[in-house]
Amino acid sequence: MPPVTLRAKPQPVSTVGWFSRSEPPPGLTIERDPERVASCKLAVGDDVWPTHLAAALGVPTVMLLPAAADWLWGTALGASPWYRALELVRDDDQATLAARLAV
């Protein structure tokens, strides 16, 4: 059975939840408060709880993984086996991140 999406309905906002140690690209309207992640159009973060929360709520989420990521994430990038709304991207893959932020 596929995971259940918990997000009640999409919210028409332009903010990006940013939960990463790296700085966001200039020009983005970002939200760093985990309590507001459900209203974001996209969330980007490291392997931290606000990123997991966003994915569990069904917010389209990009998790930035280091080269030596936890073994639970496996070796494959792209769609996550744990959350339907989560995409796994290497933290040094700026081209893929830029493409996701342009959407």
Biotite code that builds the C-alpha atoms (Angstrom):
import biotite.structure as struc

atoms = struc.array([
    struc.Atom([0.000, 0.000, 0.000], chain_id="A", res_id=1, res_name="MET", atom_name="CA", element="C"),
    struc.Atom([1.444, 3.437, -0.922], chain_id="A", res_id=2, res_name="PRO", atom_name="CA", element="C"),
    struc.Atom([2.047, 5.991, 1.826], chain_id="A", res_id=3, res_name="PRO", atom_name="CA", element="C"),
    struc.Atom([-0.829, 8.289, 2.696], chain_id="A", res_id=4, res_name="VAL", atom_name="CA", element="C"),
    struc.Atom([-0.551, 11.988, 1.923], chain_id="A", res_id=5, res_name="THR", atom_name="CA", element="C"),
    struc.Atom([-1.563, 13.995, 4.989], chain_id="A", res_id=6, res_name="LEU", atom_name="CA", element="C"),
    struc.Atom([-1.850, 17.422, 3.357], chain_id="A", res_id=7, res_name="ARG", atom_name="CA", element="C"),
    struc.Atom([-5.496, 18.414, 3.312], chain_id="A", res_id=8, res_name="ALA", atom_name="CA", element="C"),
    struc.Atom([-5.332, 20.662, 0.253], chain_id="A", res_id=9, res_name="LYS", atom_name="CA", element="C"),
    struc.Atom([-2.662, 22.576, -1.674], chain_id="A", res_id=10, res_name="PRO", atom_name="CA", element="C"),
    struc.Atom([-2.070, 26.125, -0.568], chain_id="A", res_id=11, res_name="GLN", atom_name="CA", element="C"),
    struc.Atom([-1.519, 28.786, -3.274], chain_id="A", res_id=12, res_name="PRO", atom_name="CA", element="C"),
    struc.Atom([1.588, 30.454, -1.819], chain_id="A", res_id=13, res_name="VAL", atom_name="CA", element="C"),
    struc.Atom([4.993, 31.236, -3.235], chain_id="A", res_id=14, res_name="SER", atom_name="CA", element="C"),
    struc.Atom([7.198, 30.606, -0.206], chain_id="A", res_id=15, res_name="THR", atom_name="CA", element="C"),
    struc.Atom([9.799, 27.872, -0.044], chain_id="A", res_id=16, res_name="VAL", atom_name="CA", element="C"),
    struc.Atom([10.453, 26.203, 3.283], chain_id="A", res_id=17, res_name="GLY", atom_name="CA", element="C"),
    struc.Atom([14.238, 26.228, 3.786], chain_id="A", res_id=18, res_name="TRP", atom_name="CA", element="C"),
    struc.Atom([15.644, 23.850, 6.392], chain_id="A", res_id=19, res_name="PHE", atom_name="CA", element="C"),
    struc.Atom([19.242, 23.432, 5.293], chain_id="A", res_id=20, res_name="SER", atom_name="CA", element="C"),
    struc.Atom([22.589, 24.586, 6.669], chain_id="A", res_id=21, res_name="ARG", atom_name="CA", element="C"),
    struc.Atom([23.375, 25.951, 3.204], chain_id="A", res_id=22, res_name="SER", atom_name="CA", element="C"),
    struc.Atom([22.104, 29.373, 2.253], chain_id="A", res_id=23, res_name="GLU", atom_name="CA", element="C"),
    struc.Atom([19.149, 29.602, -0.150], chain_id="A", res_id=24, res_name="PRO", atom_name="CA", element="C"),
    struc.Atom([19.663, 31.110, -3.592], chain_id="A", res_id=25, res_name="PRO", atom_name="CA", element="C"),
    struc.Atom([18.969, 34.842, -3.765], chain_id="A", res_id=26, res_name="PRO", atom_name="CA", element="C"),
    struc.Atom([15.533, 35.987, -4.845], chain_id="A", res_id=27, res_name="GLY", atom_name="CA", element="C"),
    struc.Atom([13.495, 33.302, -3.095], chain_id="A", res_id=28, res_name="LEU", atom_name="CA", element="C"),
    struc.Atom([10.820, 34.059, -0.560], chain_id="A", res_id=29, res_name="THR", atom_name="CA", element="C"),
    struc.Atom([11.702, 31.574, 2.153], chain_id="A", res_id=30, res_name="ILE", atom_name="CA", element="C"),
    struc.Atom([10.090, 30.323, 5.327], chain_id="A", res_id=31, res_name="GLU", atom_name="CA", element="C"),
    struc.Atom([12.253, 28.916, 8.129], chain_id="A", res_id=32, res_name="ARG", atom_name="CA", element="C"),
    struc.Atom([9.485, 28.321, 10.670], chain_id="A", res_id=33, res_name="ASP", atom_name="CA", element="C"),
    struc.Atom([8.583, 24.603, 10.757], chain_id="A", res_id=34, res_name="PRO", atom_name="CA", element="C"),
    struc.Atom([5.106, 25.490, 12.041], chain_id="A", res_id=35, res_name="GLU", atom_name="CA", element="C"),
    struc.Atom([4.323, 27.102, 8.669], chain_id="A", res_id=36, res_name="ARG", atom_name="CA", element="C"),
    struc.Atom([5.712, 24.372, 6.427], chain_id="A", res_id=37, res_name="VAL", atom_name="CA", element="C"),
    struc.Atom([2.237, 23.179, 5.400], chain_id="A", res_id=38, res_name="ALA", atom_name="CA", element="C"),
    struc.Atom([1.634, 26.490, 3.628], chain_id="A", res_id=39, res_name="SER", atom_name="CA", element="C"),
    struc.Atom([4.813, 26.320, 1.515], chain_id="A", res_id=40, res_name="CYS", atom_name="CA", element="C"),
    struc.Atom([4.757, 25.459, -2.176], chain_id="A", res_id=41, res_name="LYS", atom_name="CA", element="C"),
    struc.Atom([8.026, 23.509, -1.750], chain_id="A", res_id=42, res_name="LEU", atom_name="CA", element="C"),
    struc.Atom([10.354, 22.557, 1.087], chain_id="A", res_id=43, res_name="ALA", atom_name="CA", element="C"),
    struc.Atom([14.112, 22.088, 0.832], chain_id="A", res_id=44, res_name="VAL", atom_name="CA", element="C"),
    struc.Atom([16.245, 20.769, 3.638], chain_id="A", res_id=45, res_name="GLY", atom_name="CA", element="C"),
    struc.Atom([18.839, 18.495, 5.078], chain_id="A", res_id=46, res_name="ASP", atom_name="CA", element="C"),
    struc.Atom([17.926, 15.249, 6.864], chain_id="A", res_id=47, res_name="ASP", atom_name="CA", element="C"),
    struc.Atom([16.240, 17.103, 9.756], chain_id="A", res_id=48, res_name="VAL", atom_name="CA", element="C"),
    struc.Atom([12.771, 16.904, 11.284], chain_id="A", res_id=49, res_name="TRP", atom_name="CA", element="C"),
    struc.Atom([11.185, 19.899, 9.474], chain_id="A", res_id=50, res_name="PRO", atom_name="CA", element="C"),
    struc.Atom([12.094, 18.286, 6.145], chain_id="A", res_id=51, res_name="THR", atom_name="CA", element="C"),
    struc.Atom([10.483, 15.014, 7.240], chain_id="A", res_id=52, res_name="HIS", atom_name="CA", element="C"),
    struc.Atom([7.419, 16.921, 8.450], chain_id="A", res_id=53, res_name="LEU", atom_name="CA", element="C"),
    struc.Atom([7.023, 18.663, 5.092], chain_id="A", res_id=54, res_name="ALA", atom_name="CA", element="C"),
    struc.Atom([7.253, 15.367, 3.204], chain_id="A", res_id=55, res_name="ALA", atom_name="CA", element="C"),
    struc.Atom([4.824, 13.634, 5.566], chain_id="A", res_id=56, res_name="ALA", atom_name="CA", element="C"),
    struc.Atom([2.323, 16.473, 5.096], chain_id="A", res_id=57, res_name="LEU", atom_name="CA", element="C"),
    struc.Atom([2.527, 16.035, 1.320], chain_id="A", res_id=58, res_name="GLY", atom_name="CA", element="C"),
    struc.Atom([4.390, 19.270, 0.603], chain_id="A", res_id=59, res_name="VAL", atom_name="CA", element="C"),
    struc.Atom([6.683, 18.690, -2.409], chain_id="A", res_id=60, res_name="PRO", atom_name="CA", element="C"),
    struc.Atom([10.058, 18.307, -0.681], chain_id="A", res_id=61, res_name="THR", atom_name="CA", element="C"),
    struc.Atom([13.695, 18.096, -1.769], chain_id="A", res_id=62, res_name="VAL", atom_name="CA", element="C"),
    struc.Atom([16.083, 16.533, 0.744], chain_id="A", res_id=63, res_name="MET", atom_name="CA", element="C"),
    struc.Atom([19.718, 17.481, 0.283], chain_id="A", res_id=64, res_name="LEU", atom_name="CA", element="C"),
    struc.Atom([21.869, 14.478, 1.130], chain_id="A", res_id=65, res_name="LEU", atom_name="CA", element="C"),
    struc.Atom([25.637, 14.520, 1.639], chain_id="A", res_id=66, res_name="PRO", atom_name="CA", element="C"),
    struc.Atom([27.799, 11.951, -0.166], chain_id="A", res_id=67, res_name="ALA", atom_name="CA", element="C"),
    struc.Atom([28.033, 9.981, 3.097], chain_id="A", res_id=68, res_name="ALA", atom_name="CA", element="C"),
    struc.Atom([24.293, 9.959, 3.845], chain_id="A", res_id=69, res_name="ALA", atom_name="CA", element="C"),
    struc.Atom([22.667, 7.620, 6.347], chain_id="A", res_id=70, res_name="ASP", atom_name="CA", element="C"),
    struc.Atom([22.371, 4.100, 4.919], chain_id="A", res_id=71, res_name="TRP", atom_name="CA", element="C"),
    struc.Atom([18.578, 4.175, 5.347], chain_id="A", res_id=72, res_name="LEU", atom_name="CA", element="C"),
    struc.Atom([18.307, 6.436, 2.290], chain_id="A", res_id=73, res_name="TRP", atom_name="CA", element="C"),
    struc.Atom([20.043, 3.865, 0.091], chain_id="A", res_id=74, res_name="GLY", atom_name="CA", element="C"),
    struc.Atom([22.192, 4.686, -2.910], chain_id="A", res_id=75, res_name="THR", atom_name="CA", element="C"),
    struc.Atom([19.498, 5.740, -5.381], chain_id="A", res_id=76, res_name="ALA", atom_name="CA", element="C"),
    struc.Atom([18.560, 9.382, -5.791], chain_id="A", res_id=77, res_name="LEU", atom_name="CA", element="C"),
    struc.Atom([15.200, 10.686, -6.989], chain_id="A", res_id=78, res_name="GLY", atom_name="CA", element="C"),
    struc.Atom([11.901, 9.526, -5.528], chain_id="A", res_id=79, res_name="ALA", atom_name="CA", element="C"),
    struc.Atom([12.119, 8.454, -1.905], chain_id="A", res_id=80, res_name="SER", atom_name="CA", element="C"),
    struc.Atom([10.888, 5.052, -0.760], chain_id="A", res_id=81, res_name="PRO", atom_name="CA", element="C"),
    struc.Atom([9.765, 6.636, 2.535], chain_id="A", res_id=82, res_name="TRP", atom_name="CA", element="C"),
    struc.Atom([7.610, 9.605, 1.482], chain_id="A", res_id=83, res_name="TYR", atom_name="CA", element="C"),
    struc.Atom([5.571, 10.095, -1.666], chain_id="A", res_id=84, res_name="ARG", atom_name="CA", element="C"),
    struc.Atom([6.308, 13.861, -1.764], chain_id="A", res_id=85, res_name="ALA", atom_name="CA", element="C"),
    struc.Atom([10.081, 13.576, -1.179], chain_id="A", res_id=86, res_name="LEU", atom_name="CA", element="C"),
    struc.Atom([12.868, 13.717, -3.740], chain_id="A", res_id=87, res_name="GLU", atom_name="CA", element="C"),
    struc.Atom([16.451, 12.877, -2.763], chain_id="A", res_id=88, res_name="LEU", atom_name="CA", element="C"),
    struc.Atom([19.166, 15.105, -4.246], chain_id="A", res_id=89, res_name="VAL", atom_name="CA", element="C"),
    struc.Atom([22.895, 15.335, -3.472], chain_id="A", res_id=90, res_name="ARG", atom_name="CA", element="C"),
    struc.Atom([23.713, 18.513, -1.590], chain_id="A", res_id=91, res_name="ASP", atom_name="CA", element="C"),
    struc.Atom([26.330, 19.454, -4.200], chain_id="A", res_id=92, res_name="ASP", atom_name="CA", element="C"),
    struc.Atom([23.976, 18.995, -7.192], chain_id="A", res_id=93, res_name="ASP", atom_name="CA", element="C"),
    struc.Atom([23.158, 22.664, -7.775], chain_id="A", res_id=94, res_name="GLN", atom_name="CA", element="C"),
    struc.Atom([21.689, 22.057, -11.248], chain_id="A", res_id=95, res_name="ALA", atom_name="CA", element="C"),
    struc.Atom([18.979, 19.675, -9.998], chain_id="A", res_id=96, res_name="THR", atom_name="CA", element="C"),
    struc.Atom([18.178, 21.945, -7.057], chain_id="A", res_id=97, res_name="LEU", atom_name="CA", element="C"),
    struc.Atom([17.914, 24.985, -9.336], chain_id="A", res_id=98, res_name="ALA", atom_name="CA", element="C"),
    struc.Atom([15.538, 23.064, -11.618], chain_id="A", res_id=99, res_name="ALA", atom_name="CA", element="C"),
    struc.Atom([13.261, 22.151, -8.680], chain_id="A", res_id=100, res_name="ARG", atom_name="CA", element="C"),
    struc.Atom([13.255, 25.736, -7.387], chain_id="A", res_id=101, res_name="LEU", atom_name="CA", element="C"),
    struc.Atom([12.264, 27.050, -10.834], chain_id="A", res_id=102, res_name="ALA", atom_name="CA", element="C"),
    struc.Atom([9.004, 25.086, -10.787], chain_id="A", res_id=103, res_name="VAL", atom_name="CA", element="C"),
])
